[in-house]
């Protein structure tokens, strides 16, 4: 799978997780991740840069379950790693 394909896949997985476990603030995450996915179809570097900025600025949604917190953290870490690879960091 290409880096762009992996980027799109993990974005999709994170959006699906947020849709399955809605909490206050998750709508903002979904909206931004869907927007970066659209940007990534044309320019994966720009999308990765935008995604990293969002991940650094936006607080994580407040999940109630420790399992949800752990899964979100795992998905977010994977997305951060892919973005770093895309940007050569």
trRosetta pair geometry for C-beta under 8 A, 3 or more apart (Angstrom, degrees):
i j d omega theta_ij theta_ji phi_ij phi_ji
1 5 4.4 -126 -177 94 93 130
1 6 5.3 115 120 -57 120 86
1 9 7.3 -3 176 -15 151 144
2 5 4.3 100 54 4 79 103
2 6 7.0 -145 95 -3 43 84
3 6 5.7 -54 -148 38 32 110
3 7 6.2 39 150 -24 65 104
3 44 7.0 121 108 150 98 155
3 82 6.9 157 -166 -163 81 88
3 85 6.0 -145 -137 116 125 117
3 86 5.7 157 153 -87 128 79
4 7 5.4 -49 -147 33 33 116
4 8 6.4 31 154 -16 64 104
4 40 6.7 163 -152 168 89 100
4 44 4.6 -108 -105 -80 96 149
4 86 7.8 92 -79 -110 60 116
5 8 5.8 -54 -148 38 31 109
5 9 6.2 33 152 -23 64 108
6 9 5.4 -52 -144 35 33 115
6 10 6.3 26 161 -14 66 104
6 82 5.6 -156 119 -126 106 129
7 10 6.4 -60 -147 38 25 101
7 11 6.4 26 154 -18 61 109
7 40 5.8 -149 121 -163 128 146
7 44 5.9 130 47 -151 163 113
7 47 7.1 107 157 102 140 125
7 48 6.7 -78 -129 -79 140 98
7 79 8.0 82 -143 -141 63 71
7 82 5.0 169 -92 150 70 131
7 83 7.2 98 -122 -75 108 60
7 86 6.3 41 -76 -61 137 136
8 11 5.7 -56 -148 37 30 113
8 12 6.2 32 154 -21 65 108
8 37 6.1 91 -129 -144 75 95
8 40 6.3 -178 -76 111 83 136
8 41 7.7 68 -93 -77 125 73
9 12 5.7 -59 -152 36 29 112
9 13 6.4 28 152 -19 65 106
10 13 5.4 -49 -144 36 37 114
10 14 6.3 36 156 -19 67 104
10 75 6.8 163 -170 -163 90 79
10 78 5.2 -151 -137 119 137 111
10 79 4.9 -179 134 -85 127 75
10 82 5.7 171 28 -1 150 154
11 14 5.9 -58 -149 38 29 108
11 15 6.3 28 154 -17 65 107
11 33 5.3 172 -161 -179 92 100
11 34 8.0 145 162 -83 115 35
11 36 6.7 -147 -125 89 140 102
11 37 4.8 169 128 -81 151 104
11 40 7.3 177 -17 21 158 157
11 51 7.7 -98 -93 -111 110 140
11 79 6.8 98 -75 -119 60 117
12 15 5.8 -54 -146 38 30 110
12 16 6.2 31 155 -19 64 108
12 37 7.2 92 -61 -113 73 144
13 16 5.7 -55 -147 37 29 112
13 17 6.4 33 153 -21 64 104
13 75 6.0 -151 114 -133 106 119
14 17 5.6 -49 -148 34 33 114
14 18 6.4 30 154 -16 64 106
14 29 7.8 -106 148 158 108 116
14 33 6.0 -136 95 -142 116 159
14 72 8.0 81 -141 -139 88 65
14 75 4.6 151 -93 156 88 130
14 76 7.1 98 -120 -72 130 57
14 79 6.0 0 -43 -54 147 138
15 18 5.8 -57 -148 39 31 109
15 19 6.3 31 153 -19 66 107
15 30 5.5 95 -139 -131 85 78
15 33 5.2 -165 -71 103 98 134
15 34 6.3 89 -111 -63 143 83
15 37 7.8 -38 -33 -33 143 143
16 19 5.7 -55 -146 37 31 112
16 20 6.4 29 155 -18 64 107
17 20 5.8 -60 -150 38 30 109
17 21 6.2 -19 166 23 67 110
17 71 6.4 -164 -147 133 137 117
17 72 6.7 170 136 -92 139 69
17 75 5.9 -148 12 -29 159 168
18 21 6.6 -77 -133 60 25 79
18 22 7.1 64 165 -93 63 56
18 26 4.5 172 -168 -167 102 110
18 29 5.4 -150 -120 94 158 123
18 30 5.2 -161 106 -68 137 95
18 33 7.7 142 17 25 148 147
18 61 7.1 126 -127 1 100 153
19 22 6.9 1 -152 -62 28 91
19 26 7.9 175 -68 150 33 127
19 30 6.6 92 -64 -107 82 135
21 26 7.4 -175 97 -102 68 158
21 63 6.4 14 152 -121 131 112
21 68 5.3 169 -166 -135 157 126
21 72 8.0 -113 80 -62 143 110
22 26 5.2 -151 -140 62 57 145
22 27 7.7 37 -146 -53 103 78
23 26 5.2 101 51 -26 63 117
23 61 4.7 127 75 167 114 118
23 62 5.7 -144 153 70 138 62
23 63 5.8 -145 -24 -90 158 53
23 64 7.4 177 -102 -18 130 83
24 61 7.0 165 81 -149 49 92
24 62 6.6 3 59 40 93 104
25 28 5.7 -47 -165 30 57 113
25 29 6.7 55 143 -18 75 102
25 59 7.3 -56 -159 84 155 90
25 61 4.4 179 87 -108 111 81
25 62 6.9 90 27 7 133 78
26 29 5.3 -53 -154 37 44 116
26 30 6.1 46 150 -23 73 103
26 61 4.7 25 -69 -96 78 155
27 30 5.7 -52 -146 36 32 111
27 31 6.2 33 155 -20 65 106
28 31 5.8 -54 -146 36 29 111
28 32 6.3 21 158 -12 64 110
28 58 6.9 -169 122 -144 122 134
29 32 6.1 -64 -148 41 27 104
29 33 6.0 20 160 -15 67 113
29 58 6.9 152 -88 142 81 149
29 61 6.3 -78 -15 -38 142 114
30 33 6.0 -59 -141 41 26 106
30 34 6.2 24 161 -17 64 110
31 34 6.1 -61 -150 37 24 108
31 35 6.4 24 153 -19 61 109
32 35 5.6 -55 -148 36 33 113
32 36 6.4 28 156 -16 67 105
32 54 5.2 158 159 -143 144 151
32 58 7.4 -165 32 -44 165 160
33 36 5.8 -52 -144 38 32 107
33 37 6.4 40 152 -25 63 102
33 51 7.6 60 -115 -120 67 100
34 37 5.5 -49 -149 30 33 116
34 38 6.8 35 151 -19 63 100
35 38 5.8 -52 -156 32 34 111
35 39 6.6 32 148 -15 66 104
36 39 5.4 -50 -146 39 40 113
36 40 6.0 47 152 -27 67 106
36 47 4.7 120 -176 -160 82 91
36 50 5.3 -169 -111 95 107 118
36 51 4.9 104 -169 -70 161 92
36 54 7.2 -114 -49 6 140 148
37 40 5.5 -54 -147 35 30 117
37 41 7.1 44 152 -32 60 93
37 47 7.3 94 -85 -156 16 140
38 41 6.0 -43 -163 12 35 114
39 42 6.5 -77 -171 47 40 94
39 43 6.1 -50 167 59 79 89
39 46 5.7 -108 163 103 118 106
39 47 4.2 161 98 -85 102 95
39 50 6.4 37 76 30 161 150
40 43 7.1 -93 -119 75 28 44
40 44 4.9 49 -154 -109 80 62
40 46 7.9 -159 -86 72 51 76
40 47 3.4 -76 -71 36 80 174
40 48 7.4 89 -105 -40 106 68
43 46 4.0 28 119 21 121 116
43 47 6.3 148 94 -17 68 88
44 47 5.5 -57 -144 42 35 113
44 48 6.0 39 156 -24 68 105
44 86 5.6 -124 139 -148 104 132
45 48 5.8 -53 -145 35 29 110
45 49 6.4 29 155 -18 63 106
45 86 6.0 -173 -100 154 55 104
45 87 6.4 115 -145 -93 80 69
46 49 5.8 -55 -149 36 30 111
46 50 6.3 29 153 -17 64 108
47 50 5.7 -56 -146 39 31 111
47 51 6.1 35 153 -23 66 107
48 51 5.5 -52 -144 35 30 114
48 52 6.4 31 157 -18 64 103
48 82 7.4 -129 -120 119 112 77
48 83 4.0 160 -161 -143 91 78
48 84 8.0 -159 177 -31 123 22
48 86 3.9 -169 -66 82 165 141
48 87 5.3 -159 116 -42 131 98
49 52 6.0 -53 -149 35 29 109
49 53 6.6 29 153 -18 62 106
49 83 7.6 163 -57 -171 27 109
49 87 6.3 114 -72 -91 78 130
50 53 5.8 -56 -151 36 31 112
50 54 6.4 31 152 -19 65 107
51 54 5.7 -56 -150 36 31 111
51 55 6.2 31 154 -20 67 107
51 79 6.6 -118 164 163 132 110
51 83 5.1 -143 84 -96 120 139
52 55 5.7 -53 -144 37 32 111
52 56 6.3 27 158 -16 65 108
52 80 6.8 94 -111 -131 82 72
52 83 4.8 174 -57 140 98 146
52 84 7.5 106 -92 -64 131 67
52 87 7.3 -37 -19 -10 148 152
53 56 6.0 -61 -150 39 28 108
53 57 6.1 12 159 -9 66 117
54 57 6.0 -69 -141 44 27 102
54 58 5.4 0 176 -1 70 122
55 58 6.8 -55 -114 44 18 95
55 76 6.5 146 -140 -164 118 101
55 79 7.0 174 -81 104 142 116
55 80 6.0 -169 140 -85 167 97
55 83 7.8 -174 7 23 142 159
60 63 8.0 -51 144 -4 106 94
60 72 6.3 117 -164 136 121 134
60 73 7.7 -3 -124 -79 157 73
60 76 7.1 -63 -105 -60 114 162
61 72 7.1 -128 53 -138 96 158
63 68 3.7 -147 178 111 142 121
63 69 4.9 -167 69 -64 121 68
63 72 6.1 175 -20 -9 144 141
64 68 6.9 49 53 40 56 140
65 68 4.2 92 66 4 97 103
65 69 6.9 -160 95 -6 53 82
66 69 5.4 -51 -146 36 36 115
66 70 6.2 37 154 -20 67 106
67 70 5.7 -54 -146 38 31 112
67 71 6.3 29 156 -18 65 107
68 71 5.8 -54 -142 38 30 108
68 72 6.2 31 158 -18 65 107
69 72 6.0 -57 -147 37 26 110
69 73 6.3 26 154 -18 62 109
70 73 5.8 -56 -147 37 29 112
70 74 6.4 31 154 -21 64 105
71 74 5.6 -52 -148 33 32 113
71 75 6.4 28 156 -14 66 106
72 75 5.9 -58 -148 40 30 107
72 76 6.0 29 155 -18 66 111
73 76 5.7 -55 -141 40 28 111
73 77 6.2 32 157 -22 64 107
74 77 5.9 -55 -148 35 27 111
74 78 6.5 27 153 -18 62 106
75 78 5.7 -54 -149 35 32 112
75 79 6.4 32 153 -18 65 106
76 79 5.7 -54 -148 37 32 112
76 80 6.3 35 152 -20 65 105
77 80 5.6 -53 -148 36 31 114
77 81 6.4 34 153 -21 64 105
78 81 5.7 -54 -150 35 31 114
78 82 6.5 29 154 -17 65 105
79 82 5.8 -53 -147 36 32 109
79 83 6.3 32 155 -18 65 106
80 83 5.8 -56 -148 37 29 111
80 84 6.3 31 153 -21 64 107
81 84 5.7 -56 -150 35 30 113
81 85 6.5 31 152 -19 64 103
82 85 5.6 -52 -151 34 34 112
82 86 6.4 37 151 -22 65 103
83 86 5.6 -50 -149 33 34 115
83 87 6.3 15 158 -4 66 111
84 87 6.0 -66 -143 49 28 100
84 89 4.4 -93 -155 71 81 99
85 88 7.6 31 -176 -73 30 33
